[in-house]
Amino acid sequence: MNRPQDRIPGWGADLDRSNRPAVPMERMPPRIEGVHWDDPAPQRSDVEILQSTEHFRRPPVFGTSVPPRGVSGWIRRRAFRHSENDLRHWLMLLFADRVDVVESLASDARRSPRARSAAMIAGAALAAAWLLRRAGD
């Protein structure tokens, strides 16, 4: 027999709740009743933690491996003044990531002669590529 529920996707979604399949909704695995726990102790931090304007408290655990620093940190602090649904927030964070890469390369070049020569070669290659491309236009 050709029933509507066999050939129409989503058939029965608007039926009376008492006549619908899976009402009341079954949960797999079933909920465990009477379970209570305390919130874990908040993590301590020795570095600045940037927090979204949408969240009123920090989660119990958060990352502290890369604290905001330099110009990229300044940009990140400004980004976190905006809401997460604001495009400026995300564009500023993306730009701060790019600035952080440049800051890290400069920091490495200051510390290591090998990194300094690699940075000089990379800079010269980029400048040459830019000049060649500009000459071709």
Disulfide bonds with the S-S distance in Angstrom:
none
